[in-house]
Amino acid sequence: MILSPKEIRLLENKYLEDTKTTNKELIYKAALAIYESYNYFGNILIITGKGNNASDGYALATILIDNGIIPSLFLCEDDFTIDGKYYYDLAISKGVKIVSNLDNINNYDIIIDAIYGIGFKGELNDKISNIINIINNSNKYVISIDINSGLNALNGLAKNAIKSNLTISLGYYKYGHFLNNAKDYIDKLINKDLGYSYLYDVELFNIDNAKALIERRKNFSNKGDYGYVGIMGGSRLYPGAIKLASLAQNSLYAGCGVSRIIVPDIISDKLYPYVLEATIYPLKSNGNNFIFDEIELKKAINRLNCLSIGVGISLDKEIELILEYLILNFEGNLIIDADALTILSKMNLNILNNSKSNIILTPHLKEFSRITGLEIDEILNNPVNACRNFTKKYNVTLLLKGPTTIITDKNKTYFVNSGTPGMATAGSGDVLIGILTGLLGYLKSDIVDIVSLGAFINGLAGECAKKEFGENGMVSSDTARCVSKVMKLIET
């Protein structure tokens, strides 16, 4: 489960009430979980601020001393909570060392970051920002308690924050562990269970989720049992023959039975050299892109379980008519991506509530801003709420691309954390759409689960490509070639 700071506070209060646990006992429990998460050694410096995060640091100091390691404490602020003062005094009585400056920070083996916890928001003052810079420049092993000081636990935004080798989340993960800047500050992230038994509706999608969705194929089956899917796109200005062929191929890699490429007839000849397993369905064009012909369009989408539209489509009225028709009449899973999202943003979005399709939107941040009318900063400050509110209003499934992908409908929300910065390259989104189209062509689970699976596979394929080619040298076709390997991993 992944929670917002507000949800964590409510949960902890409920836990204390239900279990008759005191806050002092919960602090010790958290500190013990931190101690058990790493094999501590050598000289250790615990740097504290104020509040519960500092209290965890003081309690950790007492546990270290009890286990034969006497740490040093550096207090950024001489300010304590009641329970924090209790553990600070206890650490003093047990012989903890107090240091007044960070001049000798390079003498330590491990630095514990207990400055700010999930309550931090806004900006760091100059004093704390300078302390964080000293820590980050020390090249020492850094462990952050619960979340890195300087990171906003709601949205992962930061102007300056601790760069940790290990961050030990307590109880549940927080949104800020995954979103926006978070991955640039957190090298390794683990969560330690504190005994909470409450469920929330944001979940980190993992390999177990994936394995539960991919079913073993029956021997007595044929290609029709695994779905017909369509990729609709292209124009004379943006033919993208290889790209469209790759999309279709990725759909097949993801397990669908038949993949159909629907393109304007003006570019169909350009596709034939690149298409092996997929089929091509040309539609009438005006010399540049599709024209709206209801009879021909019906034939093109006949039998399709899933259709994606958007790649390389020109922005004109004919395409808007096609998109409107598909939203109102197509009865399968309809993925709206790329240029089609731009067209949709200029339409009356209430049309989405009248759709016969299961609508899946796959915007990046700027596209989502365009669709919602929200400023980018508004979305960044609380992306989960922005996504949820949109899906509740328009009854769609939304995939918001980012360092951690957010997938949500009006009932469930997933974070997909797989992937690598090497996927920030042309065509990565197209690989994703190919995978999604294939999966949505034959899997029968909830749409939000299948879309999350697609994002998860795409991310793992990117990680696979990184191992072979490195982050700077990989391209999207490298990711595409790894999709089959990831599918094999999930099946076993």
LINKALIN-V149731 format. One record per backbone hydrogen bond with DSSP energy under -0.5 kcal/mol. CO is the residue of the C=O (numbers start at 0). NH is the residue of the N-H. If there is no record, write none. Layout:
CO/NH, CO/NH
This chain:
0/172, 2/174, 3/7, 4/8, 5/9, 6/10, 7/11, 8/12, 9/13, 10/14, 11/15, 12/16, 13/17, 14/18, 15/19, 15/20, 21/25, 22/26, 23/27, 24/28, 25/29, 26/30, 27/31, 28/32, 29/33, 30/34, 31/35, 33/36, 34/37, 37/39, 42/108, 42/109, 43/71, 44/46, 44/111, 45/47, 45/73, 46/113, 47/75, 50/54, 51/55, 52/56, 53/57, 54/58, 55/59, 56/60, 57/61, 58/62, 59/63, 60/64, 61/65, 62/66, 63/66, 63/68, 64/67, 67/69, 68/70, 70/96, 71/45, 72/98, 73/47, 73/75, 76/78, 80/84, 81/85, 82/86, 83/87, 84/88, 85/89, 86/90, 87/91, 88/92, 89/93, 90/95, 91/94, 96/72, 101/104, 103/106, 104/107, 108/140, 109/44, 110/112, 110/142, 111/46, 111/113, 112/144, 113/48, 114/49, 116/119, 119/152, 124/128, 125/129, 126/130, 127/131, 128/132, 129/133, 130/134, 131/135, 132/136, 134/137, 140/110, 141/164, 141/165, 142/112, 143/145, 143/167, 144/146, 147/150, 148/161, 150/152, 151/155, 152/175, 155/180, 156/151, 161/163, 163/186, 165/143, 166/168, 166/189, 167/145, 168/170, 168/191, 169/171, 172/2, 173/176, 174/177, 174/178, 178/181, 180/183, 181/184, 181/185, 184/163, 184/186, 187/166, 189/168, 190/192, 191/170, 200/412, 201/1, 202/204, 202/414, 205/209, 206/210, 207/211, 208/212, 209/212, 209/213, 212/214, 218/220, 221/224, 222/225, 223/226, 225/256, 226/256, 226/257, 227/304, 227/305, 228/259, 229/231, 229/307, 230/232, 230/261, 231/309, 235/238, 237/234, 239/243, 240/244, 241/245, 242/246, 243/247, 244/248, 245/249, 246/250, 247/251, 248/252, 249/253, 250/255, 251/254, 257/228, 258/278, 259/230, 259/261, 260/262, 260/280, 261/232, 262/282, 263/266, 263/267, 266/269, 266/270, 267/270, 267/271, 270/273, 270/274, 271/274, 273/275, 278/260, 280/262, 282/264, 283/290, 287/235, 288/285, 290/292, 292/296, 293/297, 294/298, 295/299, 296/300, 297/301, 298/301, 300/303, 304/332, 305/229, 306/334, 307/231, 308/336, 309/312, 309/338, 310/233, 313/315, 315/319, 316/320, 317/321, 318/322, 319/323, 320/324, 321/325, 322/326, 323/327, 324/328, 325/329, 326/355, 326/356, 331/333, 331/357, 332/306, 332/334, 333/335, 333/359, 334/308, 334/336, 335/361, 336/339, 337/340, 337/341, 338/342, 339/343, 340/344, 341/345, 342/345, 343/346, 346/348, 347/350, 348/351, 349/352, 350/353, 351/354, 356/358, 357/333, 358/396, 359/335, 360/398, 362/400, 363/367, 364/368, 365/369, 366/370, 367/371, 368/372, 374/378, 375/379, 376/380, 377/381, 378/381, 379/382, 381/385, 382/386, 383/387, 384/388, 385/389, 386/390, 387/391, 388/392, 389/393, 390/394, 390/395, 396/360, 397/399, 397/407, 398/400, 399/405, 404/406, 404/415, 405/399, 406/413, 407/397, 411/408, 412/202, 413/406, 414/204, 414/416, 415/404, 419/422, 420/423, 422/424, 424/427, 425/475, 426/430, 427/431, 428/432, 429/433, 430/434, 431/435, 432/436, 433/437, 434/438, 435/439, 437/440, 438/441, 438/442, 445/449, 446/450, 447/451, 448/452, 449/453, 450/454, 451/455, 452/456, 453/457, 454/458, 455/459, 456/460, 457/461, 458/462, 459/463, 460/464, 461/465, 462/466, 463/467, 464/468, 465/469, 469/473, 474/477, 474/478, 475/479, 476/480, 477/481, 478/481, 479/482, 481/485, 482/486, 483/487, 484/488, 485/489, 486/490, 487/491
